[in-house]
Amino acid sequence: MTDATSPWSVLVLPGVLVLAAVCAATADAALGTGPGGTRRAGLPGREVLRLLVQQRRTTNASDHLLLRVGVTLLPVAAVLAGVVVPLGFTAVSDLPDGIVWFNAMEALAWAAVWLAGWGPNSALSMIGGYRFLAQGLAYEIPHMLAITTAALGAESLRVGAVVDAQGGLWFAVWMPVAFVIYLASALAMAFWGPFDQPVGSDAAGGAAAELSGVERVLFLGGRRLLLTVAAAAAVPLFLGGGHGPWLPGWAWTLVKTAAVLAVLMWARRRLPVLRMDRYMEVAWVVLTPLAVLQALVVALVVLGR
């Protein structure tokens, strides 16, 4: 049974998620190499400071309101999605339809990235925004089906009930297709790794091309937060939540979240970047039918109990 904390904990949640995202970004930078093969540990902090003091970039006839709403909405959506993700067996709110809430908050990222791309009135940033709409639509359906499969296995839309249903066997063990699809679609929804075409270098940064200063920090930070929340949500949905021997529930949640983040960061460096039409075809032709098939198998198991 997942407990809900006091309402004030919602004020602590953004700090916890930002700290986790900063740790992941620092580890990601440490694993990378700069010019001459030098390690780049500490780079995220220096990059944030550089962006905060740099001169603001402006474009003609830009819509500042849409731009600011977009760059602000991205981290806000990530934090709101994290409201139903439990640390151990305690969440800010264990909503009766928490899985629907989580998926709906992720979908807000569609609007956020599109607004951030449209606002500057720049062709390159607009291309990035529309790329994310196309990518989000292709991967949202298998993503939603993978999450729904976990809910189907628990016979509940409450995240706490999904955790309770994995006391004996993790869902990742008997729903491996849904788990893999969730991880792949989480990369796409956070436009990370091989799915970073919305901010791709071929479009000079895409949706982030014209962002500078605080706006760029919010946008790129929101992307990191979205990835962190997606990794944390994989734990209660497929990896048993806080269940595990010897360690307390919150410790197991942190260990499993760190492991999922490590896999996602590894994917960024190891998986090849494909043309958008290629991996959108994979989403529609391969992942969506597989997700439907996995959901049908789980439904038959549930009916046979």
C-alpha positions as CSV (number, residue, x, y, z in Angstrom):
1,M,0.0,0.0,0.0
2,T,1.5,3.4,-1.1
3,D,1.0,6.2,1.4
4,A,0.4,9.8,0.5
5,T,2.6,12.4,2.3
6,S,1.4,15.7,3.6
7,P,0.5,18.4,1.1
8,W,3.6,20.4,1.8
9,S,5.8,17.7,0.3
10,V,4.8,18.9,-3.1
11,L,7.1,21.8,-2.4
12,V,10.0,19.4,-1.7
13,L,9.4,17.3,-4.9
14,P,10.9,19.8,-7.4
15,G,14.1,20.1,-5.3
16,V,14.4,16.3,-5.2
17,L,13.9,15.9,-8.9
18,V,16.3,18.7,-9.8
19,L,18.9,17.2,-7.5
20,A,18.5,13.8,-9.2
21,A,18.6,15.4,-12.7
22,V,21.8,17.4,-11.8
23,C,23.4,14.2,-10.5
24,A,22.5,12.4,-13.7
25,A,23.7,15.2,-15.9
26,T,27.0,15.3,-14.0
27,A,27.5,11.6,-14.4
28,D,26.6,11.9,-18.0
29,A,29.2,14.7,-18.5
30,A,31.8,12.7,-16.6
31,L,31.3,9.7,-18.9
32,G,31.8,11.9,-21.9
33,T,35.0,13.4,-23.1
34,G,35.9,16.8,-24.3
35,P,38.6,18.0,-26.7
36,G,41.8,15.9,-26.4
37,G,40.0,13.2,-24.5
38,T,39.7,15.2,-21.3
39,R,36.9,14.3,-18.8
40,R,34.2,16.9,-18.5
41,A,33.0,16.4,-14.9
42,G,31.3,19.5,-13.5
43,L,30.4,20.8,-17.0
44,P,26.6,21.1,-16.3
45,G,27.2,23.6,-13.5
46,R,29.6,25.7,-15.7
47,E,27.2,25.5,-18.6
48,V,24.3,26.8,-16.5
49,L,26.4,29.7,-15.2
50,R,27.5,30.5,-18.8
51,L,23.9,30.6,-20.0
52,L,22.7,32.8,-17.2
53,V,25.2,35.5,-17.9
54,Q,25.2,35.4,-21.7
55,Q,23.6,38.1,-23.8
56,R,20.0,37.3,-24.6
57,R,19.2,36.4,-28.2
58,T,16.1,37.9,-29.9
59,T,14.3,37.3,-33.1
60,N,12.0,39.6,-35.2
61,A,8.3,39.4,-34.4
62,S,8.7,36.6,-31.8
63,D,5.8,35.8,-29.6
64,H,7.4,36.2,-26.1
65,L,4.3,34.9,-24.3
66,L,4.2,31.6,-26.1
67,L,7.9,31.2,-25.8
68,R,7.9,31.7,-22.1
69,V,4.9,29.5,-21.5
70,G,6.6,26.7,-23.5
71,V,9.9,26.8,-21.7
72,T,8.2,27.0,-18.3
73,L,5.7,24.4,-19.0
74,L,8.3,21.7,-19.8
75,P,9.8,21.5,-16.3
76,V,6.4,22.1,-14.7
77,A,4.9,19.1,-16.6
78,A,7.8,16.9,-15.5
79,V,7.4,17.8,-11.8
80,L,3.6,17.3,-12.0
81,A,4.2,13.8,-13.5
82,G,6.4,13.0,-10.6
83,V,3.6,13.7,-8.1
84,V,2.3,10.1,-8.4
85,V,5.7,8.4,-8.5
86,P,6.4,6.9,-5.1
87,L,9.7,7.0,-3.3
88,G,9.7,3.6,-1.7
89,F,6.0,3.3,-0.7
90,T,5.3,7.0,-0.2
91,A,4.1,9.3,-3.0
92,V,3.1,13.0,-2.8
93,S,-0.4,11.8,-4.0
94,D,-1.5,8.2,-4.8
95,L,-4.4,9.3,-7.0
96,P,-7.0,6.7,-7.9
97,D,-6.2,7.4,-11.6
98,G,-2.5,8.1,-11.1
99,I,-1.4,6.3,-14.2
100,V,-3.7,8.5,-16.3
101,W,-2.4,11.6,-14.6
102,F,1.2,10.6,-15.2
103,N,0.6,10.0,-18.9
104,A,-1.4,13.2,-19.2
105,M,1.4,15.3,-17.7
106,E,3.9,13.7,-20.1
107,A,1.6,14.7,-23.0
108,L,1.9,18.3,-21.8
109,A,5.5,18.2,-23.0
110,W,4.0,18.1,-26.6
111,A,2.5,21.5,-26.1
112,A,5.6,22.8,-24.3
113,V,8.1,21.9,-27.0
114,W,5.9,23.1,-29.8
115,L,5.3,26.4,-28.1
116,A,9.0,26.8,-27.4
117,G,9.6,26.1,-31.1
118,W,6.9,28.4,-32.4
119,G,7.4,31.4,-30.2
120,P,10.7,32.7,-31.6
121,N,9.3,33.0,-35.1
122,S,12.3,31.1,-36.5
123,A,12.1,28.5,-39.2
124,L,14.7,26.2,-37.5
125,S,13.0,26.3,-34.1
126,M,9.6,25.8,-35.7
127,I,11.0,22.7,-37.5
128,G,12.1,21.3,-34.2
129,G,8.7,21.9,-32.6
130,Y,6.9,20.1,-35.4
131,R,9.4,17.3,-35.3
132,F,8.5,16.7,-31.7
133,L,4.8,16.7,-32.5
134,A,5.4,14.0,-35.1
135,Q,7.7,12.0,-32.8
136,G,5.4,12.4,-29.8
137,L,2.4,11.2,-31.7
138,A,4.3,8.1,-33.0
139,Y,5.7,7.1,-29.6
140,E,2.8,8.2,-27.3
141,I,0.6,5.3,-28.4
142,P,3.0,2.5,-27.7
143,H,4.1,4.4,-24.5
144,M,0.4,4.7,-23.4
145,L,-0.2,1.0,-24.2
146,A,2.9,-0.1,-22.2
147,I,1.8,1.9,-19.2
148,T,-1.8,0.6,-19.6
149,T,-0.4,-2.9,-19.6
150,A,1.1,-2.4,-16.2
151,A,-2.2,-1.1,-14.9
152,L,-4.0,-4.0,-16.5
153,G,-1.7,-6.5,-14.7
154,A,-2.5,-4.8,-11.3
155,E,-6.2,-4.3,-12.3
156,S,-6.0,-0.7,-11.1
157,L,-5.0,2.7,-12.4
158,R,-3.5,3.6,-9.0
159,V,0.4,3.5,-9.0
160,G,0.4,2.2,-5.4
161,A,-1.7,-0.8,-6.5
162,V,0.7,-1.5,-9.3
163,V,3.6,-1.6,-6.8
164,D,1.6,-3.8,-4.4
165,A,0.9,-6.3,-7.3
166,Q,4.7,-6.8,-7.8
167,G,5.4,-8.0,-4.3
168,G,6.2,-11.5,-5.6
169,L,7.2,-10.9,-9.3
170,W,8.2,-7.8,-11.1
171,F,6.1,-6.9,-14.1
172,A,9.3,-6.5,-16.2
173,V,9.7,-10.3,-15.9
174,W,6.4,-11.3,-17.3
175,M,5.8,-8.1,-19.4
176,P,9.2,-7.7,-21.0
177,V,7.9,-6.3,-24.3
178,A,5.9,-3.6,-22.5
179,F,9.0,-2.8,-20.3
180,V,11.3,-2.4,-23.3
181,I,8.7,-0.4,-25.2
182,Y,8.3,1.9,-22.2
183,L,12.0,2.6,-22.0
184,A,12.3,3.3,-25.8
185,S,9.2,5.5,-25.8
186,A,10.4,7.3,-22.7
187,L,13.6,8.3,-24.6
188,A,11.4,9.6,-27.4
189,M,9.1,11.5,-25.1
190,A,12.2,13.2,-23.5
191,F,13.7,13.7,-27.1
192,W,16.9,12.0,-25.8
193,G,19.6,10.0,-27.4
194,P,18.7,8.6,-30.8
195,F,15.4,10.5,-30.6
196,D,16.8,14.0,-30.2
197,Q,15.8,15.2,-33.7
198,P,13.6,17.9,-32.3
199,V,16.8,19.6,-31.0
200,G,19.0,18.1,-33.6
201,S,22.2,19.7,-34.8
202,D,21.1,19.4,-38.4
203,A,18.5,22.1,-37.6
204,A,21.0,24.2,-35.5
205,G,19.4,23.0,-32.3
206,G,15.8,22.8,-33.5
207,A,13.3,23.8,-30.9
208,A,16.1,25.2,-28.7
209,A,17.9,27.0,-31.6
210,E,16.8,30.5,-30.6
211,L,16.7,30.0,-26.8
212,S,19.2,31.7,-24.6
213,G,19.8,32.6,-21.0
214,V,17.2,31.5,-18.4
215,E,14.9,30.3,-21.1
216,R,17.5,27.9,-22.4
217,V,18.3,26.7,-18.9
218,L,14.6,26.0,-18.2
219,F,14.0,24.2,-21.5
220,L,17.1,21.9,-21.3
221,G,16.6,21.5,-17.6
222,G,13.0,20.5,-18.2
223,R,14.2,17.9,-20.7
224,R,16.5,16.4,-18.1
225,L,13.7,16.4,-15.5
226,L,11.4,14.7,-18.0
227,L,14.0,11.9,-18.5
228,T,14.5,11.6,-14.8
229,V,10.8,11.3,-14.0
230,A,10.3,8.7,-16.8
231,A,13.2,6.7,-15.3
232,A,11.8,6.9,-11.8
233,A,8.3,5.9,-13.1
234,A,9.7,2.7,-14.6
235,V,10.5,1.5,-11.0
236,P,6.9,1.4,-9.7
237,L,5.5,0.4,-13.1
238,F,7.8,-2.5,-14.0
239,L,10.6,-3.0,-11.4
240,G,8.7,-3.7,-8.2
241,G,8.8,-0.2,-6.7
242,G,10.4,-0.3,-3.3
243,H,10.2,-4.1,-2.9
244,G,13.5,-5.8,-2.3
245,P,15.6,-7.5,0.4
246,W,17.8,-5.8,3.1
247,L,17.4,-2.2,2.0
248,P,14.4,0.1,2.9
249,G,11.9,0.8,0.2
250,W,13.2,4.4,-0.6
251,A,16.7,3.0,-1.0
252,W,15.6,0.4,-3.5
253,T,13.7,3.1,-5.4
254,L,16.9,5.2,-5.7
255,V,19.0,2.2,-6.7
256,K,16.6,1.1,-9.4
257,T,16.0,4.6,-10.7
258,A,19.8,5.1,-11.0
259,A,20.1,1.9,-12.9
260,V,17.4,2.9,-15.3
261,L,19.0,6.3,-15.8
262,A,22.3,4.6,-16.5
263,V,20.7,2.5,-19.2
264,L,19.1,5.5,-20.8
265,M,22.3,7.5,-20.7
266,W,24.1,4.5,-22.2
267,A,21.5,4.4,-25.0
268,R,22.3,8.0,-25.8
269,R,25.9,7.2,-26.6
270,R,25.5,3.7,-28.1
271,L,22.4,3.6,-30.2
272,P,22.6,5.0,-33.8
273,V,20.6,8.1,-34.8
274,L,18.2,7.2,-37.5
275,R,16.2,9.5,-39.8
276,M,12.9,10.5,-38.3
277,D,10.9,8.7,-40.9
278,R,12.8,5.5,-40.1
279,Y,12.2,5.4,-36.4
280,M,8.6,6.8,-36.8
281,E,8.0,3.8,-39.0
282,V,9.4,1.5,-36.3
283,A,6.9,3.0,-33.8
284,W,3.8,2.6,-36.0
285,V,4.7,-0.7,-37.7
286,V,6.6,-2.6,-35.0
287,L,6.2,-1.1,-31.5
288,T,2.5,-0.4,-31.5
289,P,1.4,-3.9,-32.7
290,L,3.8,-5.5,-30.2
291,A,2.4,-3.3,-27.4
292,V,-1.2,-4.4,-28.3
293,L,-0.1,-8.0,-28.4
294,Q,1.6,-7.7,-24.9
295,A,-1.6,-6.1,-23.5
296,L,-3.7,-8.9,-24.9
297,V,-1.5,-11.6,-23.3
298,V,-1.6,-9.8,-20.0
299,A,-5.4,-9.5,-20.3
300,L,-5.8,-13.2,-20.8
301,V,-3.6,-13.9,-17.8
302,V,-5.7,-11.6,-15.7
303,L,-8.9,-13.2,-16.9
304,G,-7.6,-16.6,-16.0
305,R,-6.7,-15.8,-12.4
